[in-house]
Structures are given as C-alpha cells and as structure tokens.
C-alpha cells in the first residue's frame, strides 16, 4: 500500500480517537466480519455481482488489515515476502503449476 494511503488510514483513526478500540483481537474480528461481507457479494452468483460493493468491502478488509499491522508493529511488505518465500518451498512451480492440490499432495 502506498505510504500516502497508509498515512490517511492512520489519520482517519487518530482524528476520531478510535485507536483505543484497535486491540489485535478487535481488529482480527473486524477483518473476518468484513471478509464475510465481501463473500456475501458473491453469495448467489459468481458472475453477476456489484463491483462497487465488492470494492467497498475489500477496502474495509484492507483498512482493518493495515490497522492490525500498525497495532502489532508489522510491515506488510516484509511479512508478505516471508510468506511467499515459504509458499515457494511448499509449492514448487514445476509441481504446482495448474494444480489446486494442497502442498502435502503434490
């Protein structure tokens, strides 16, 4: 996420004094709730969905995720790259390409 966007998320919460409610547990719950609302966009169809609603719910997930990163003192680029490093080992491209099997089944 661009630094200006991250700064805007932080400022939004600070101006409303909402950081006091941003415990890791509360933020994790909020991410799951918003992810469920995102999934609801596709509840009855995989093709005829409201893109604007999808964008709004996805934005909520990303905002709460940034808040959780801040609360835990984590860097998104760092933890994403660490996870991709792990996944590259678990899912070698030559075995996983075009295959939806779990790494234990490759």
C-alpha positions in Angstrom: 0.0 0.0 0.0 1.3 3.5 -0.8 2.6 5.5 2.1 0.1 8.3 1.5 -2.7 5.8 1.8 -1.3 4.3 4.9 -0.9 7.8 6.4 -4.6 8.6 5.5 -5.8 5.4 7.3 -3.8 6.3 10.4 -5.0 9.9 10.4 -8.6 8.9 9.9 -8.5 6.7 13.1 -6.4 9.2 15.1 -8.8 12.1 14.3 -11.7 10.0 15.7 -9.7 8.6 18.7 -10.5 5.1 17.5 -7.1 3.7 18.2 -8.3 2.9 21.7 -10.6 0.3 20.2 -7.9 -1.3 18.0 -6.7 -4.2 20.0 -5.3 -7.0 17.9 -8.3 -9.2 18.8 -10.8 -6.5 17.9 -9.1 -5.8 14.6 -8.8 -9.5 13.7 -12.6 -9.9 14.4 -13.3 -6.9 12.2 -11.2 -8.3 9.3 -13.2 -11.5 9.5 -16.5 -9.7 9.6 -15.6 -7.5 6.6 -14.3 -10.6 4.7 -17.7 -12.2 5.3 -19.4 -9.1 3.9 -17.1 -9.4 0.9 -18.0 -13.0 0.4 -21.7 -12.0 0.7 -21.2 -10.1 -2.6 -20.8 -13.4 -4.3 -23.4 -15.4 -2.3 -25.8 -16.2 -5.1 -23.7 -15.6 -8.2 -20.1 -15.7 -9.2 -20.7 -13.6 -12.3 -23.4 -11.0 -11.6 -22.0 -9.1 -8.6 -22.0 -5.4 -7.7 -18.4 -4.3 -8.3 -18.8 -1.1 -6.3 -20.0 -3.1 -3.3 -17.0 -5.6 -3.8 -14.6 -2.6 -3.8 -16.1 -1.1 -0.6 -15.9 -4.4 1.3 -12.4 -5.2 0.1 -11.3 -1.7 1.1 -12.7 -2.4 4.6 -10.7 -5.6 4.8 -7.5 -3.8 3.7 -8.1 -0.8 6.1 -8.6 -3.1 9.1 -5.6 -5.1 8.0 -3.4 -2.0 7.9 -4.7 -1.1 11.4 -3.7 -4.5 12.6 -0.2 -4.2 11.1 0.2 -0.9 12.9 -1.0 -2.3 16.2 1.4 -5.2 16.0 4.3 -3.1 14.6 4.5 -5.2 11.5 5.5 -4.3 7.9 3.2 -5.6 5.1 5.9 -6.0 2.5 8.1 -7.9 5.0 5.5 -10.4 6.1 4.1 -10.9 2.6 7.6 -11.7 1.2 8.3 -14.1 4.1 5.1 -15.9 3.4 5.8 -16.1 -0.4 9.3 -17.5 0.5 7.6 -20.2 2.5 5.0 -20.9 -0.2 7.7 -21.2 -2.9 9.2 -24.0 -0.9 5.8 -25.7 -0.3 4.6 -25.2 -3.8 7.4 -25.6 -6.3 6.3 -24.1 -9.6 7.2 -27.3 -11.6 4.9 -29.4 -9.3 2.1 -26.8 -8.5 1.6 -25.2 -11.9 -2.1 -25.6 -12.9 -2.7 -27.8 -9.9 -5.0 -26.9 -7.0 -3.8 -29.7 -4.7 -2.5 -28.9 -1.2 1.3 -29.0 -0.9 1.1 -32.2 1.1 -0.5 -33.9 -2.0 2.0 -32.6 -4.7 
